[in-house]
């Protein structure tokens, strides 16, 4: 596919705050396009992104969209967060205006092989680990995508001998389906209900995720989590090779745990890496992420030593079960990136110590039944905030039955929740921020929520 952006009128719909809109707007402006950026949010809310575009010939229509920017454009670039049934996208279609996305343009123009990583939970950790392992090899590695960095601006520097590791969201994968492309190596960490405020149902969400394997060639690889019942069903749809990974089962092709060792069996090569007791990031879910990353990196040419060095020194990601501080025997963990019940359940069950949990937030249509059960069984106290607080509270009361614990509080503000947790906590306890919900009802994004938590811990 050939792109020529010079002097084209291009509308970028959705600037956002996570990098994709900024990257594509910069890229298009540098390639001579006449760019209009339009977003429902206003300039104040978008100031971090607008700042990055300073000095570029870009015009802005903020706080709403104008029909003419969609009806009279040469092309519309859609940010992944834009709803599929948007009136403005219909308007572009009706006027035969081609639509594209940042991720499609990158896939079409990238000269290097791409490892794509998706899943409902764990994809950022898996992406970072895969990239970190490969960085120990002789190859130049580029890490980006949904993890918050557009690589479009680096296209000129990326060589065919390099390797690209991309985190891909379900929204980006929908776009990729339109261009009939899949990564050469695809990793799927797990599938659980997510973004059901955006998809009509679970099936549509799963179909979006399947975009990562939909256009595989026979020489391509799908690396799938054997411990996930949904992903086991994908095997018959894989047109390339399948490698599994599991924390519970021995496998002939892929990666598994055997006592203190991680065993890799890929393309007839086998490696045993004694490392499990030296892994720093807690929880079975992180062991799964590590297996996925090791499998992908090994397939792409990393050696045992590269893998062992990386996974035994990896401290985890910011806002992802991140250890903040130990104060008088109370350990504080920031897991603000846990925006689904499943990721919060993984966090709660990662600890042997009594847990005081701060949870709740924006309601994106998740089912909290199982999460409430885990809270009832594995926490000492639950402090709930935000729009979902009452809903989760009722479910936990139902699940705990006649038991006294966990005690439940629903303060009005995040700060009150934190002070309450700190007042209750005693030596040996864990205070865990793992919301199980998105942050948009009280914060700009999960990073702001996590930073506020860490600031309050630092001030103690």
N, C-alpha and C positions, 0 to 999 in steps of 0.2 A: 504494500500500500504506500503510495507516494503522497507526501504532504507538502503543500506550498502555502505558507501562511502570509507571505508578503502582501501588504495592502488589503488584506481580507478583513472584513468587519466581523469580529468574533465576540460573542457574548459569553462571559463566564458566569454561570448561574450558581451562586453559593460560594462565598469566599471562605467562610468558616474560620476556625481557629486551630486546626490540626495540620496545616501545612499543604494539603493537596491543592486547594484553591490558589494559594500564594504561589506555589511552584509552577502551576500551569499558566497563571497570569504573567509571571516573570518570563517564562519560556516563550510565550507567544509574543510579548512585547519586544523581546530581544530578537525575535525572528521577523520583525517588521509588521506584525498584525496591528490593526486598529482595535484595541481591546476595550470593552465595556464590562466592568464588574458590577453585578447586581446581587443584592442580598436583602432578606427580610429584616435583618438586624441593622441597627444604626451605626454611625461612624464611631461613636464612643465605645460600644460593645465590641466592635471589630478592630479597635485601634492597634492591638499587637500585630495583627496581620497587615493592616494598611501601612504601618510603619516600615515593614519589610519591602513594600513596593514603592517607597519614596523615590522621586526622581525619574520614574518610568512614565512614558506617555500613555497613561491609563485613565479612562473616565469612569466615574462611579455613579451608580443609581442605587442608593441605600435606603433602608426602611420600607422597601416594597419593590415590586417589579413593574416595568412598563411594557405594554403589548408590542410596541415597535421594535424593542430590542430582540424580540423573538421572531416576529413576522418578517423583518427586513434585514436579518443578519445573513452572512455567508456561512456561518457555522455557530452552533451553540455547544459549549462545553458544560456538561452537567456534573456538579459535585455529587459524590455518592449519597449524601444525606438528603437529597431532594426526593420527595415522594414520587413514585412512578406515575400516579394519576394526576399530576400537576396540570392545571389548565394551561400553563405557559408552555409545557412540553407538547401538549396537544396542538397549541397554536403554531409552534415551530414545525411539527409534522404536517399540519394542514397546509403550510406554506412551502413545503418541500425543502425546509432548511435542514441540512445534515446535522446530526447530533453525535457528539463523541465525549470521551472522558479522559482525564489525566492519565489513568492507568493504561487505557487502550493505546494512547499515543506512545507511551513509554514502551509497551510490549512490542508495538509495530516497529519502533526505531532502535530498540536496544540490540547491539551486536553480540552481547555476551549471553551465555546460558543463564537461565533464571531458575532458582529454587523458590517455589511459592509455598507459603505456610498459612493455613487457616484453621478454624475450629471455634467453638463457642467460648472456650476458656484456654488460657495457656499459650496463645499464639505469640504474644510479645516476648515472653520468656524463651520460647522455643526458637523464635527468629533470632534473638540476640545471641543465644548460645551457639546456634548453627554458624552465625557470622563470626563469632569469637573463635570458634574452633578453626574455621577455614582461614582466619587471619594469621594463624600460626604456620600455614603452608607458604609456598613460594608465590601463590597467586594473589592478585589484587582483588579485594572483596568490597562490594558495595552493599550496604544494608539500608532498606527504606520501605516505602509503602505506607500502610495503615499505622505503622509504628510512629508516624509523625514527621516523616521526611520524604519529600518528593525528590526522586533522582533525575527528573527531567533535565534539570539545570546542569547535570554532570554528563549528559549524553555524549558530548564532544570528547570527554576524557575516557569514557569506558571503552576498553579494548576487547576484541573477540576472545582473547585468552583470559580475561577476568571472569569473575563469577558474581552474580547478583542474588541477594537473599531478600525476598519481599514478604512482609506480612500483608495478607489480603483479607479484607472484610467481606461479608456476604454481599454488601452493596457493590463493592468493587468487582466481585466475581460475576454479578449480574451484568455489569458493563462488559466484562471480558467475554461472556457468552455471546454478546452481540457481535464481537469481532472474531468469534470462532477460534479462540486461542486458549491454550492452557500452558502452565509452566512445564519445563522438561522434567523436573523433579517436583512432585506435589506432596506436601505433608498435611494430614488432617489430624488434629489433636483429639477432638471429641465433638459430639453433637448433643446439645441440650437446648431446651426452649430459650430463645433470645429474640429481641427486637420484634416481639409479637404486637407492638404498637404500630409496626411498619408492614408486617406481612399478615395476610388474611388468616393464615394458620401455619402449623408446624410443617406441613408438607411443602408449602411454598418456600419456607426458610431453608429446608433441606435441599430443595431443587436449586436454590441460589448457591448453596455451598458446593453442590455437585459440579458447578462450573469449573472447579479447579481440576477435575479429571475428565471433563466432557470431551475435550479435543486432544486427548493423548494419542501419540503415535505408538506403534508396537515397541519402539526402543525406549519409551519414556517410563518413569517410575512413579507409582503411588505408594507413599509410606503411611500406613494407617494403624490406628490404635486398636489392637486385637481385644482389649478389655472393654471396648465400647460396642454395645449390641447393635446400634444403628450402623456403625461403620462396617461391621461384619457383613451386613447385607449389600455393601457397595461392591464387593469383589466381582460379582458377575457383570457389573457395568464398566469395569476397568479394561480399557483396550490395550494398556501397556503391561508392565511387570508390577506385581504387588509385593511389597515388603511389609511385614507386620512388626509391631513391637508390643511387649506385654510385661507387666510387673508380676503377673501371676502364673503364666504358662511358659514352658520351654517351646521354642519355635525352631523350625529348620531354616527358614529364610527371614532374616530381620534381626531384631535385638530383644534380649530378655535379661532378667536378673537371675543369677544363680548364687545364692548366699551373699558374699561380699563382692562378687564379680558381676560386671556387665559383659554379656556375651554377644558378639556381633557376628552374623553370618550373612555375607553379602557377595553375590556373584561368585560363589565357590570359595571365597576367602573367609577364614574365621579368625576372630581375635577375642581374647579374654583379657578384660581390664579390671584388676582388683582396685576398686575405688569407692564402693558404696558408703563405707563408714566415714569417708573423708568429705562427703558432700555437705555443703554448708546450708543449702536452702531446704527448709523442712517440708514434710508432707509427701504422700504417695503421688499426688498430682504432679509435683515437681520431678519425681523420679520418672514419671511418664514423659514429661517434657524433655528431660535429659536423654532418655532413650531415643526419642524422636529426632532430636538434634544430632546425636551421635551417629545414628543410622544415616541421616541425610548427608552429614559431613563426610562420613566414611565412604559413602557411595560417590561423593564428589572428589575423593582423592586424599582426604586427611588420614594421618596415621594414628595408631593407638596412643602414642605419646602426646600428640596434639590434643586428642580427646581428653586424656587423663589430666593433663596440665590445666585445661580450661574448666572442666566440670568440678574439679576439686578446689579451685580458687574462686569460682563465680559467687559473688555475694548476693545475687538477686537483683531485680530491677527496683527502681524507685516506685513507691506506691503499690508494690506487689509483694505482700507479706514481708515488708521491709522492717527490719529491726531498727528501732529509733534510739531507745535508751533504757538502761536499767536504773531505776531510782528506788533505793531502799528495798531491793529485792523484788520490786514490781517491774516486769518487762513490758514495754510499750511497742506495739507493732502497727504499722501503717499499711493497710491493704485496701486503700481507697479505690484501686483499679478493679476491685471485685464488684462489678456492676450487675452480676447475675446471682440468683440464689445458689447455683451450682458452685461458682467460684468461692462464695462465702462459706458454703458447707465444707469445701476442701480446706479452707483456712481454719475454721473452728476445730475440725477434727485433726489438724496437724499438731496440736499440742496435747501433752500429757497433763499439764498444769490446769488449775481452775481458770476458766476464761470469763472475763467481763467484756461483753460484746457491745459495741456501738454500731447500730445498723439502721436501715431505713433510708428513704429518699424519694426520688421521682418514680412514678409508676409507669413502667413500659409494658404492662400486660403480663408480667411473669406470674407463675404459679408458686406461691410461697408455702404450700402444704408440707413438702418434704423438708424444706429449710426450717420451718417451725418445729418439726419433729427433731431435727438435729440440735436446734437450740434447746429444746426441752430436755434432751438427753445429755448434752455435752457442755452446757454453760452454767455458771453460777448466777449470773445476772445479765439481763438484756436491757439495754437502754435504746429506745427507738425514737427516731426523729423523722420529720418530713411527711410527705403525702401518704406513704404506705404504713405509717406507724400503727394506726388503729387496726388496719387489716391484719398485719403481722401479729399484733398483740392478741387479738381474738383467737388466731390460730394456735399460738403458743399456749394460751390458757387451756384450750381444748386438748392439746397434745400432752400437757403436763399432768392433767387430771387432778388427782387428790394431792399431788406433791407440792411442797412449799417452794421448791426451787425449779426453774430459775425465778428470781424476783424480776419484775418488769417495771420499767419507768418510761414515761413519755414526756420529757421536758420540751419546752418550746423552741429552744435554740441549740445550735451545735455546741456553743460554749458551755451552756448549762449541762448538756449531756456529758461533756468532757469532765467538768468539775465534779459531777455526780460519780462518774466512773473512778476518778482519782480518790474521792472521799471514801468509797467503798473498798477499794483495792488494799490488800495486805500482802506482806512479803510472800513470794512464791506464786502470786497471781500473774496472769497475763491480761493487760488491757489491749483489746484488739478492735481497731476500726476496720470493719469488713462489711460494707453497707448492704450488699446483695441487690442494690438498686443504683440507677443512674443518679446524677447529682443535680440535674437541671432545675429542680424546684427551689434550691437554696444557694447553688454555686454556679459559676461559669462552666466548670467541667470537673472531672474527678481529680485533676492535678491540684486545682485550687483547694479542693476539700482536703486532700492529703497534706498540702503545705500548711494549711491552717492547723491541722492536727499536730503536725511536727513542731510548729511554732509554739503551740500551747504546751507540748511536752518539754521543749527547750526552756520555756519560761518557768517551769516548776522549780 
